[in-house]
């Protein structure tokens, strides 16, 4: 049987209590009244499931982390490539291609983002108007999921097109410049 050195029992107790204390402090910081939900205040949103920031992101075509599977696995995004154009030594043709990709991506994702907002608004309305049943719920949730999936696919496809327009060295340099520990 292995014996544990308890020369520092205070350290052992502190190491067990520190995460719990930190979690409790964070939990209490979210809402002062322990009876209040962390969702307190969300009821005043026009679409309960979307913050004003999320609505703004959807309306402007921002990525919102939807393309992380690509970004963090060696598939750069066109907007960030343009931001790093000089450091990546993009050719004039590559710069033009990135601008075209960004323009097309914005047009497509803004349009789909508006669809996400409308689908979430419809789902919210079912509950707000007290007219939700199993069939209407299933239909509304399916619509939200489909349009969110299309939005994510749109963002990801532009990462795919971006990687195809870059050299392997530029892709490697992109990962390094973005601060990713392990490149593609």
FIKOLZA-1660 file (N, C-alpha, C; in steps of 0.1 Angstrom, whole numbers, plus 5000, padded with zeros to 4 digits):
% residues 184
   i   px   py   pz ch aa at
   1 5008 4988 5000  A  X  N
   1 5000 5000 5000  A  X CA
   1 5009 5012 5000  A  X  C
   2 5006 5022 4991  A  X  N
   2 5014 5034 4990  A  X CA
   2 5010 5044 5001  A  X  C
   3 5020 5049 5008  A  X  N
   3 5017 5059 5018  A  X CA
   3 5019 5073 5012  A  X  C
   4 5010 5082 5017  A  X  N
   4 5011 5096 5012  A  X CA
   4 5017 5104 5023  A  X  C
   5 5026 5113 5018  A  X  N
   5 5033 5122 5027  A  X CA
   5 5023 5134 5031  A  X  C
   6 5019 5135 5043  A  X  N
   6 5010 5145 5047  A  X CA
   6 5017 5156 5055  A  X  C
   7 5029 5159 5051  A  X  N
   7 5037 5169 5058  A  X CA
   7 5031 5182 5056  A  X  C
   8 5023 5184 5045  A  X  N
   8 5017 5197 5043  A  X CA
   8 5002 5195 5041  A  X  C
   9 4995 5191 5052  A  X  N
   9 4981 5188 5050  A  X CA
   9 4973 5201 5047  A  X  C
  10 4978 5212 5051  A  X  N
  10 4971 5225 5048  A  X CA
  10 4971 5227 5033  A  X  C
  11 4982 5224 5026  A  X  N
  11 4983 5226 5012  A  X CA
  11 4974 5216 5005  A  X  C
  12 4972 5204 5010  A  X  N
  12 4963 5195 5004  A  X CA
  12 4949 5200 5005  A  X  C
  13 4945 5205 5016  A  X  N
  13 4931 5210 5018  A  X CA
  13 4929 5222 5009  A  X  C
  14 4939 5231 5008  A  X  N
  14 4937 5243 5000  A  X CA
  14 4936 5239 4985  A  X  C
  15 4943 5228 4981  A  X  N
  15 4943 5224 4967  A  X CA
  15 4929 5218 4964  A  X  C
  16 4922 5212 4974  A  X  N
  16 4909 5207 4972  A  X CA
  16 4898 5218 4972  A  X  C
  17 4900 5228 4981  A  X  N
  17 4890 5238 4982  A  X CA
  17 4891 5250 4972  A  X  C
  18 4903 5252 4966  A  X  N
  18 4905 5263 4957  A  X CA
  18 4895 5263 4945  A  X  C
  19 4894 5251 4938  A  X  N
  19 4885 5251 4927  A  X CA
  19 4870 5253 4931  A  X  C
  20 4866 5247 4942  A  X  N
  20 4853 5249 4947  A  X CA
  20 4850 5263 4951  A  X  C
  21 4860 5270 4957  A  X  N
  21 4858 5284 4961  A  X CA
  21 4857 5293 4949  A  X  C
  22 4866 5290 4939  A  X  N
  22 4865 5298 4927  A  X CA
  22 4852 5296 4920  A  X  C
  23 4847 5284 4919  A  X  N
  23 4835 5281 4912  A  X CA
  23 4823 5288 4919  A  X  C
  24 4823 5288 4933  A  X  N
  24 4813 5294 4940  A  X CA
  24 4813 5309 4938  A  X  C
  25 4825 5315 4938  A  X  N
  25 4826 5330 4936  A  X CA
  25 4821 5333 4922  A  X  C
  26 4825 5325 4912  A  X  N
  26 4820 5328 4898  A  X CA
  26 4805 5327 4898  A  X  C
  27 4799 5317 4904  A  X  N
  27 4785 5314 4904  A  X CA
  27 4778 5326 4911  A  X  C
  28 4783 5331 4922  A  X  N
  28 4777 5342 4929  A  X CA
  28 4778 5355 4921  A  X  C
  29 4789 5356 4914  A  X  N
  29 4791 5368 4906  A  X CA
  29 4781 5369 4894  A  X  C
  30 4776 5358 4890  A  X  N
  30 4766 5359 4879  A  X CA
  30 4752 5364 4883  A  X  C
  31 4749 5362 4895  A  X  N
  31 4736 5367 4900  A  X CA
  31 4737 5368 4916  A  X  C
  32 4734 5380 4921  A  X  N
  32 4736 5382 4935  A  X CA
  32 4726 5375 4943  A  X  C
  33 4714 5373 4939  A  X  N
  33 4703 5367 4946  A  X CA
  33 4704 5352 4942  A  X  C
  34 4706 5343 4952  A  X  N
  34 4708 5329 4948  A  X CA
  34 4695 5323 4942  A  X  C
  35 4684 5329 4944  A  X  N
  35 4671 5324 4938  A  X CA
  35 4669 5329 4923  A  X  C
  36 4677 5338 4919  A  X  N
  36 4677 5343 4905  A  X CA
  36 4684 5334 4896  A  X  C
  37 4679 5332 4884  A  X  N
  37 4685 5324 4874  A  X CA
  37 4696 5332 4867  A  X  C
  38 4706 5325 4861  A  X  N
  38 4716 5332 4854  A  X CA
  38 4710 5338 4841  A  X  C
  39 4698 5334 4838  A  X  N
  39 4691 5340 4826  A  X CA
  39 4683 5353 4830  A  X  C
  40 4684 5357 4842  A  X  N
  40 4677 5369 4846  A  X CA
  40 4680 5380 4838  A  X  C
  41 4671 5387 4832  A  X  N
  41 4673 5398 4823  A  X CA
  41 4671 5394 4809  A  X  C
  42 4672 5382 4805  A  X  N
  42 4670 5377 4792  A  X CA
  42 4656 5378 4787  A  X  C
  43 4647 5379 4797  A  X  N
  43 4632 5379 4793  A  X CA
  43 4629 5392 4786  A  X  C
  44 4637 5402 4787  A  X  N
  44 4635 5415 4781  A  X CA
  44 4640 5415 4766  A  X  C
  45 4647 5405 4762  A  X  N
  45 4652 5405 4748  A  X CA
  45 4640 5403 4739  A  X  C
  46 4642 5409 4727  A  X  N
  46 4631 5407 4717  A  X CA
  46 4631 5393 4712  A  X  C
  47 4642 5386 4711  A  X  N
  47 4643 5372 4708  A  X CA
  47 4651 5366 4719  A  X  C
  48 4644 5358 4727  A  X  N
  48 4650 5354 4740  A  X CA
  48 4663 5346 4739  A  X  C
  49 4664 5338 4728  A  X  N
  49 4676 5330 4726  A  X CA
  49 4688 5337 4720  A  X  C
  50 4686 5350 4716  A  X  N
  50 4697 5357 4710  A  X CA
  50 4699 5370 4717  A  X  C
  51 4712 5373 4720  A  X  N
  51 4715 5386 4726  A  X CA
  51 4716 5396 4715  A  X  C
  52 4716 5409 4719  A  X  N
  52 4718 5420 4710  A  X CA
  52 4731 5418 4702  A  X  C
  53 4741 5414 4709  A  X  N
  53 4754 5412 4702  A  X CA
  53 4753 5400 4692  A  X  C
  54 4746 5390 4695  A  X  N
  54 4745 5379 4685  A  X CA
  54 4737 5383 4673  A  X  C
  55 4726 5391 4676  A  X  N
  55 4718 5396 4664  A  X CA
  55 4727 5405 4655  A  X  C
  56 4735 5413 4662  A  X  N
  56 4744 5422 4654  A  X CA
  56 4754 5414 4646  A  X  C
  57 4760 5403 4652  A  X  N
  57 4769 5395 4645  A  X CA
  57 4763 5388 4633  A  X  C
  58 4751 5383 4635  A  X  N
  58 4743 5376 4624  A  X CA
  58 4740 5386 4613  A  X  C
  59 4737 5398 4616  A  X  N
  59 4733 5408 4606  A  X CA
  59 4745 5413 4599  A  X  C
  60 4757 5412 4604  A  X  N
  60 4769 5417 4598  A  X CA
  60 4778 5406 4592  A  X  C
  61 4773 5393 4593  A  X  N
  61 4781 5382 4587  A  X CA
  61 4793 5377 4594  A  X  C
  62 4794 5381 4607  A  X  N
  62 4806 5377 4615  A  X CA
  62 4805 5362 4618  A  X  C
  63 4817 5356 4619  A  X  N
  63 4818 5342 4621  A  X CA
  63 4813 5336 4634  A  X  C
  64 4814 5343 4645  A  X  N
  64 4810 5338 4658  A  X CA
  64 4815 5324 4662  A  X  C
  65 4827 5321 4657  A  X  N
  65 4832 5308 4661  A  X CA
  65 4827 5296 4653  A  X  C
  66 4818 5299 4643  A  X  N
  66 4812 5288 4636  A  X CA
  66 4822 5280 4627  A  X  C
  67 4834 5286 4624  A  X  N
  67 4843 5280 4616  A  X CA
  67 4856 5275 4623  A  X  C
  68 4855 5274 4636  A  X  N
  68 4866 5269 4644  A  X CA
  68 4872 5256 4640  A  X  C
  69 4863 5247 4635  A  X  N
  69 4868 5234 4631  A  X CA
  69 4878 5236 4619  A  X  C
  70 4875 5245 4611  A  X  N
  70 4884 5248 4600  A  X CA
  70 4896 5256 4604  A  X  C
  71 4894 5267 4611  A  X  N
  71 4904 5277 4615  A  X CA
  71 4915 5270 4623  A  X  C
  72 4911 5261 4632  A  X  N
  72 4921 5255 4641  A  X CA
  72 4927 5242 4636  A  X  C
  73 4923 5239 4624  A  X  N
  73 4929 5227 4618  A  X CA
  73 4935 5230 4604  A  X  C
  74 4940 5242 4603  A  X  N
  74 4948 5246 4591  A  X CA
  74 4941 5251 4579  A  X  C
  75 4929 5256 4581  A  X  N
  75 4921 5262 4570  A  X CA
  75 4918 5276 4574  A  X  C
  76 4927 5285 4569  A  X  N
  76 4925 5300 4573  A  X CA
  76 4912 5306 4567  A  X  C
  77 4908 5316 4574  A  X  N
  77 4897 5324 4569  A  X CA
  77 4901 5335 4560  A  X  C
  78 4893 5339 4550  A  X  N
  78 4898 5349 4541  A  X CA
  78 4900 5363 4547  A  X  C
  79 4891 5367 4556  A  X  N
  79 4893 5380 4563  A  X CA
  79 4906 5381 4570  A  X  C
  80 4909 5371 4578  A  X  N
  80 4921 5371 4586  A  X CA
  80 4933 5370 4577  A  X  C
  81 4932 5363 4566  A  X  N
  81 4943 5362 4556  A  X CA
  81 4946 5376 4550  A  X  C
  82 4935 5383 4547  A  X  N
  82 4937 5397 4542  A  X CA
  82 4943 5406 4552  A  X  C
  83 4940 5404 4565  A  X  N
  83 4946 5412 4576  A  X CA
  83 4961 5410 4577  A  X  C
  84 4965 5398 4573  A  X  N
  84 4979 5394 4574  A  X CA
  84 4986 5394 4560  A  X  C
  85 4980 5400 4550  A  X  N
  85 4984 5399 4536  A  X CA
  85 4999 5402 4535  A  X  C
  86 5004 5413 4541  A  X  N
  86 5018 5416 4539  A  X CA
  86 5027 5406 4546  A  X  C
  87 5024 5401 4558  A  X  N
  87 5032 5392 4565  A  X CA
  87 5031 5378 4558  A  X  C
  88 5021 5375 4551  A  X  N
  88 5020 5362 4544  A  X CA
  88 5025 5364 4529  A  X  C
  89 5029 5376 4526  A  X  N
  89 5034 5378 4512  A  X CA
  89 5025 5374 4501  A  X  C
  90 5012 5378 4503  A  X  N
  90 5002 5374 4493  A  X CA
  90 5005 5381 4480  A  X  C
  91 5003 5374 4469  A  X  N
  91 5005 5379 4456  A  X CA
  91 4993 5388 4453  A  X  C
  92 4994 5397 4443  A  X  N
  92 4982 5405 4439  A  X CA
  92 4970 5397 4436  A  X  C
  93 4972 5385 4429  A  X  N
  93 4961 5376 4426  A  X CA
  93 4955 5371 4438  A  X  C
  94 4963 5367 4448  A  X  N
  94 4958 5361 4461  A  X CA
  94 4950 5372 4468  A  X  C
  95 4955 5384 4468  A  X  N
  95 4948 5395 4475  A  X CA
  95 4934 5397 4469  A  X  C
  96 4934 5397 4456  A  X  N
  96 4921 5399 4449  A  X CA
  96 4912 5387 4452  A  X  C
  97 4917 5375 4452  A  X  N
  97 4909 5363 4455  A  X CA
  97 4904 5364 4469  A  X  C
  98 4912 5369 4479  A  X  N
  98 4907 5370 4493  A  X CA
  98 4896 5380 4494  A  X  C
  99 4898 5392 4487  A  X  N
  99 4887 5402 4487  A  X CA
  99 4874 5397 4481  A  X  C
 100 4875 5389 4470  A  X  N
 100 4864 5383 4464  A  X CA
 100 4857 5373 4474  A  X  C
 101 4865 5365 4481  A  X  N
 101 4859 5356 4490  A  X CA
 101 4853 5363 4502  A  X  C
 102 4859 5373 4507  A  X  N
 102 4853 5380 4518  A  X CA
 102 4840 5387 4514  A  X  C
 103 4839 5393 4502  A  X  N
 103 4827 5399 4497  A  X CA
 103 4816 5389 4496  A  X  C
 104 4819 5377 4489  A  X  N
 104 4809 5367 4487  A  X CA
 104 4805 5361 4500  A  X  C
 105 4814 5359 4509  A  X  N
 105 4811 5353 4523  A  X CA
 105 4801 5363 4530  A  X  C
 106 4804 5375 4530  A  X  N
 106 4796 5385 4537  A  X CA
 106 4782 5385 4531  A  X  C
 107 4781 5385 4518  A  X  N
 107 4767 5385 4512  A  X CA
 107 4760 5373 4516  A  X  C
 108 4766 5362 4515  A  X  N
 108 4759 5349 4518  A  X CA
 108 4755 5348 4533  A  X  C
 109 4765 5351 4541  A  X  N
 109 4763 5349 4556  A  X CA
 109 4753 5359 4562  A  X  C
 110 4753 5371 4556  A  X  N
 110 4744 5381 4561  A  X CA
 110 4729 5377 4558  A  X  C
 111 4728 5372 4546  A  X  N
 111 4714 5367 4541  A  X CA
 111 4710 5355 4550  A  X  C
 112 4719 5346 4552  A  X  N
 112 4715 5334 4561  A  X CA
 112 4714 5338 4575  A  X  C
 113 4722 5348 4580  A  X  N
 113 4720 5353 4593  A  X CA
 113 4707 5359 4596  A  X  C
 114 4701 5366 4586  A  X  N
 114 4688 5371 4587  A  X CA
 114 4678 5360 4588  A  X  C
 115 4680 5349 4581  A  X  N
 115 4671 5337 4582  A  X CA
 115 4672 5331 4596  A  X  C
 116 4684 5331 4602  A  X  N
 116 4685 5326 4616  A  X CA
 116 4677 5334 4625  A  X  C
 117 4678 5347 4624  A  X  N
 117 4671 5356 4632  A  X CA
 117 4656 5354 4631  A  X  C
 118 4651 5353 4618  A  X  N
 118 4637 5350 4616  A  X CA
 118 4632 5337 4622  A  X  C
 119 4640 5327 4620  A  X  N
 119 4637 5313 4626  A  X CA
 119 4636 5314 4641  A  X  C
 120 4646 5320 4647  A  X  N
 120 4646 5321 4662  A  X CA
 120 4634 5330 4667  A  X  C
 121 4631 5340 4659  A  X  N
 121 4619 5348 4663  A  X CA
 121 4606 5340 4662  A  X  C
 122 4605 5332 4652  A  X  N
 122 4593 5324 4650  A  X CA
 122 4592 5314 4662  A  X  C
 123 4603 5307 4665  A  X  N
 123 4603 5298 4677  A  X CA
 123 4600 5305 4690  A  X  C
 124 4606 5317 4692  A  X  N
 124 4603 5325 4703  A  X CA
 124 4588 5328 4704  A  X  C
 125 4582 5332 4692  A  X  N
 125 4568 5336 4691  A  X CA
 125 4559 5325 4695  A  X  C
 126 4562 5312 4691  A  X  N
 126 4554 5301 4695  A  X CA
 126 4551 5301 4710  A  X  C
 127 4562 5303 4718  A  X  N
 127 4561 5303 4732  A  X CA
 127 4555 5316 4738  A  X  C
 128 4559 5327 4732  A  X  N
 128 4554 5340 4737  A  X CA
 128 4539 5341 4735  A  X  C
 129 4534 5335 4724  A  X  N
 129 4520 5336 4721  A  X CA
 129 4512 5324 4726  A  X  C
 130 4519 5315 4734  A  X  N
 130 4512 5304 4740  A  X CA
 130 4505 5295 4730  A  X  C
 131 4512 5293 4718  A  X  N
 131 4505 5284 4708  A  X CA
 131 4515 5273 4704  A  X  C
 132 4523 5268 4713  A  X  N
 132 4532 5258 4710  A  X CA
 132 4526 5244 4713  A  X  C
 133 4527 5235 4703  A  X  N
 133 4523 5221 4705  A  X CA
 133 4535 5213 4699  A  X  C
 134 4534 5200 4701  A  X  N
 134 4545 5191 4696  A  X CA
 134 4549 5193 4682  A  X  C
 135 4539 5194 4673  A  X  N
 135 4541 5195 4659  A  X CA
 135 4548 5209 4655  A  X  C
 136 4542 5220 4661  A  X  N
 136 4548 5233 4657  A  X CA
 136 4562 5234 4663  A  X  C
 137 4564 5229 4675  A  X  N
 137 4577 5229 4681  A  X CA
 137 4587 5221 4673  A  X  C
 138 4584 5209 4668  A  X  N
 138 4593 5201 4660  A  X CA
 138 4596 5209 4647  A  X  C
 139 4586 5215 4641  A  X  N
 139 4588 5222 4628  A  X CA
 139 4597 5234 4630  A  X  C
 140 4595 5242 4641  A  X  N
 140 4603 5254 4643  A  X CA
 140 4617 5251 4647  A  X  C
 141 4619 5240 4655  A  X  N
 141 4633 5237 4659  A  X CA
 141 4640 5231 4647  A  X  C
 142 4633 5224 4638  A  X  N
 142 4640 5218 4626  A  X CA
 142 4644 5230 4617  A  X  C
 143 4636 5240 4616  A  X  N
 143 4639 5252 4608  A  X CA
 143 4651 5259 4613  A  X  C
 144 4651 5261 4626  A  X  N
 144 4663 5268 4633  A  X CA
 144 4675 5260 4630  A  X  C
 145 4675 5247 4632  A  X  N
 145 4687 5238 4631  A  X CA
 145 4692 5238 4616  A  X  C
 146 4682 5238 4607  A  X  N
 146 4686 5237 4593  A  X CA
 146 4693 5250 4589  A  X  C
 147 4687 5262 4593  A  X  N
 147 4693 5274 4589  A  X CA
 147 4706 5277 4596  A  X  C
 148 4707 5273 4608  A  X  N
 148 4720 5274 4616  A  X CA
 148 4731 5265 4609  A  X  C
 149 4727 5254 4604  A  X  N
 149 4736 5245 4598  A  X CA
 149 4741 5251 4584  A  X  C
 150 4732 5257 4577  A  X  N
 150 4736 5264 4565  A  X CA
 150 4745 5275 4567  A  X  C
 151 4743 5282 4578  A  X  N
 151 4752 5294 4581  A  X CA
 151 4766 5288 4584  A  X  C
 152 4767 5278 4592  A  X  N
 152 4780 5272 4596  A  X CA
 152 4787 5267 4583  A  X  C
 153 4779 5260 4575  A  X  N
 153 4785 5255 4563  A  X CA
 153 4790 5266 4554  A  X  C
 154 4783 5277 4553  A  X  N
 154 4788 5288 4545  A  X CA
 154 4801 5293 4550  A  X  C
 155 4802 5296 4563  A  X  N
 155 4815 5300 4569  A  X CA
 155 4826 5290 4566  A  X  C
 156 4823 5278 4568  A  X  N
 156 4834 5267 4566  A  X CA
 156 4838 5266 4552  A  X  C
 157 4829 5268 4542  A  X  N
 157 4833 5266 4528  A  X CA
 157 4842 5277 4524  A  X  C
 158 4841 5289 4530  A  X  N
 158 4851 5300 4526  A  X CA
 158 4865 5297 4532  A  X  C
 159 4866 5290 4543  A  X  N
 159 4879 5286 4548  A  X CA
 159 4885 5276 4538  A  X  C
 160 4877 5267 4533  A  X  N
 160 4881 5257 4524  A  X CA
 160 4887 5264 4511  A  X  C
 161 4879 5273 4506  A  X  N
 161 4884 5280 4494  A  X CA
 161 4896 5288 4497  A  X  C
 162 4897 5294 4509  A  X  N
 162 4909 5302 4512  A  X CA
 162 4922 5293 4512  A  X  C
 163 4921 5282 4518  A  X  N
 163 4933 5273 4519  A  X CA
 163 4937 5269 4505  A  X  C
 164 4927 5267 4496  A  X  N
 164 4931 5263 4483  A  X CA
 164 4938 5273 4475  A  X  C
 165 4937 5286 4479  A  X  N
 165 4943 5297 4472  A  X CA
 165 4957 5301 4478  A  X  C
 166 4961 5294 4489  A  X  N
 166 4973 5297 4495  A  X CA
 166 4983 5285 4493  A  X  C
 167 4996 5289 4495  A  X  N
 167 5006 5278 4494  A  X CA
 167 5007 5272 4508  A  X  C
 168 5013 5260 4509  A  X  N
 168 5015 5253 4522  A  X CA
 168 5023 5262 4531  A  X  C
 169 5032 5269 4526  A  X  N
 169 5040 5278 4535  A  X CA
 169 5032 5289 4541  A  X  C
 170 5023 5295 4533  A  X  N
 170 5015 5306 4537  A  X CA
 170 5005 5300 4548  A  X  C
 171 5000 5288 4546  A  X  N
 171 4991 5282 4556  A  X CA
 171 4998 5280 4569  A  X  C
 172 5010 5275 4568  A  X  N
 172 5019 5273 4580  A  X CA
 172 5021 5287 4587  A  X  C
 173 5025 5297 4579  A  X  N
 173 5028 5310 4585  A  X CA
 173 5016 5316 4591  A  X  C
 174 5004 5314 4585  A  X  N
 174 4992 5319 4590  A  X CA
 174 4989 5314 4604  A  X  C
 175 4991 5301 4606  A  X  N
 175 4989 5294 4619  A  X CA
 175 4998 5300 4629  A  X  C
 176 5011 5302 4625  A  X  N
 176 5021 5308 4634  A  X CA
 176 5017 5322 4638  A  X  C
 177 5013 5330 4628  A  X  N
 177 5010 5344 4630  A  X CA
 177 4997 5346 4639  A  X  C
 178 4988 5337 4638  A  X  N
 178 4976 5337 4645  A  X CA
 178 4978 5332 4660  A  X  C
 179 4990 5326 4662  A  X  N
 179 4993 5322 4676  A  X CA
 179 4989 5308 4679  A  X  C
 180 4986 5300 4669  A  X  N
 180 4982 5286 4671  A  X CA
 180 4995 5278 4674  A  X  C
 181 4995 5271 4685  A  X  N
 181 5006 5263 4690  A  X CA
 181 5011 5253 4680  A  X  C
 182 5002 5246 4674  A  X  N
 182 5005 5235 4665  A  X CA
 182 4999 5239 4651  A  X  C
 183 5007 5241 4642  A  X  N
 183 5002 5244 4628  A  X CA
 183 4997 5232 4622  A  X  C
 184 4992 5233 4609  A  X  N
 184 4986 5222 4602  A  X CA
 184 4997 5212 4598  A  X  C
% end
